[in-house]
Amino acid sequence: MYLLLGAAILFEVTGTVALKLSEGMSRLVPTVVVLVCYGVAFFLFSLSLNQGMAVGTAYAIWSGVGVGLVAVAGYLFFRETLTWLQLAGFALVVLGVTALQLGGART
């Protein structure tokens, strides 16, 4: 189930990067990539939930890792800023997900 969730996150991040490249959904190829990637991402996310992952834990991982990867992609591909405060926020998300896991959230 974690492998499915990881794949879902990668598709979602790819779709989000393509969303930036689509220029408001005005460019065909990036727009198609967005739609396909988001569709696959949600399908894989649903499969990870179907395998028994707790929805709160799954969503926390999905959103936290996704935000972190999108921020890194923005920094690498679009020369967007990535400040120490943003990095600290990402570290807090990781701590929050860890707390969910250690706090007894069932998977």
C-alpha positions in Angstrom: 0.0 0.0 0.0 2.9 2.4 0.6 4.2 1.6 -2.9 0.9 2.5 -4.4 0.8 5.7 -2.3 4.3 6.6 -3.4 3.4 6.1 -7.1 0.2 8.2 -6.5 2.3 11.0 -5.1 4.8 11.0 -8.0 1.9 11.2 -10.5 0.3 14.0 -8.6 3.6 15.9 -8.5 4.2 15.3 -12.2 0.7 16.6 -12.9 1.3 19.7 -10.8 4.5 20.5 -12.6 2.7 20.0 -15.9 -0.1 22.4 -14.6 2.5 25.1 -14.4 3.7 24.3 -17.9 0.2 24.3 -19.3 -0.1 28.1 -18.9 -3.6 28.1 -17.6 -4.6 25.0 -19.5 -3.9 26.8 -22.8 -1.2 24.4 -24.1 -2.5 21.0 -25.2 0.3 18.6 -24.3 0.9 19.8 -20.7 -2.9 19.9 -20.2 -3.3 16.3 -21.3 -0.4 15.3 -19.0 -2.2 17.1 -16.1 -5.4 15.3 -16.7 -3.8 11.9 -17.1 -1.5 12.2 -14.1 -4.2 13.5 -11.8 -6.5 10.7 -12.9 -3.8 8.0 -12.3 -2.8 9.7 -9.0 -6.3 9.5 -7.5 -6.8 6.0 -8.8 -3.6 4.8 -7.1 -4.4 6.7 -4.0 -7.8 5.0 -3.9 -6.0 1.6 -4.3 -3.7 2.4 -1.3 -6.8 3.2 0.8 -8.4 0.0 -0.4 -5.4 -2.0 0.8 -6.2 -0.8 4.3 -4.3 2.4 4.8 -5.9 4.8 7.2 -7.3 7.7 5.3 -5.9 10.3 7.7 -2.4 8.9 7.5 -2.6 8.4 3.8 -3.8 12.0 3.2 -1.1 13.4 5.5 1.6 11.5 3.7 0.1 12.4 0.3 -0.2 16.1 1.0 3.1 16.5 3.0 5.3 14.6 0.6 3.6 16.2 -2.4 4.0 19.7 -1.1 7.7 19.0 -0.4 8.4 17.5 -3.8 6.5 20.3 -5.6 8.5 22.9 -3.8 11.7 21.1 -4.8 10.5 20.8 -8.4 9.7 24.5 -8.4 13.1 25.3 -7.2 14.9 23.0 -9.7 12.8 23.6 -12.8 11.3 27.1 -12.4 13.9 28.8 -10.3 11.4 29.5 -7.5 12.7 30.3 -4.1 13.0 27.8 -1.3 13.6 29.5 2.0 14.8 28.1 5.3 11.3 28.8 6.7 9.7 26.6 4.0 12.2 23.8 4.7 11.4 24.1 8.4 7.7 23.8 7.5 8.4 20.7 5.5 10.3 19.2 8.4 7.3 19.9 10.6 5.0 18.1 8.2 7.4 15.1 8.3 7.2 15.2 12.1 3.4 15.4 11.9 3.2 12.3 9.7 5.5 10.4 12.0 3.4 11.4 15.0 0.3 10.0 13.2 2.1 6.7 12.6 3.5 6.4 16.1 0.2 7.6 17.6 -1.6 4.4 16.6 -3.1 5.3 13.3 -3.9 1.9 11.7 -2.6 1.1 8.3 
